[in-house]
Amino acid sequence: MTSDLPIIDRQERLDGYREALEEYGISPDPRWVISVPFNEEGGERAAHQLINSGLPLTAAVTFNDVMAAGIMRILHQRGVQLPQQLSIVGFDDVVLARYLYPALTTMHYPVEQMARCAAQLAIQLYQGITPPPSSNHFNAELVIRDSVAPYFSR
């Protein structure tokens, strides 16, 4: 599930998804990508699309944790057992993620490090210092919780 907004994060995450599948010899099916608003209502809409698609899915990766929460709500209502029937992974590691049931596996962004870097740049610019052009890269880390299960256990 991805955002329906044309933002760089969306494209980079889709590229990473496709590269990971291809690395394991899996051809991405365009029907596996659902673009919805990146909020809980978008997640609910994505869950309905998943259920109605009839596709034999084992896992869902979402654009953010809030979207994952919306998906989880609808799947619970429909009696889908997470993670036994479907694994789900979010992105952002918001506080909510650890309190969902099951606790959401997610990607953690180093937000504090990113904010510190942005603040330092803002202070330099405010002081009239023009730093040389640079590119800052931040890596997300997988936080494994309870919303995923090995494929062979299904």
Secondary structure, DSSP 8 states (H G I E B T S, - for coil): -EESS--HHHHHHHHHHHHHHHHTT----GGG--EE-SSHHHHHHHHHHHHHH----SEEE-SSHHHHHHHHHHHHHTT--TTTT-EEEEEE--GGGGGSSS--EEEE--HHHHHHHHHHHHHHHHTT------------EEE--SS---GGG-
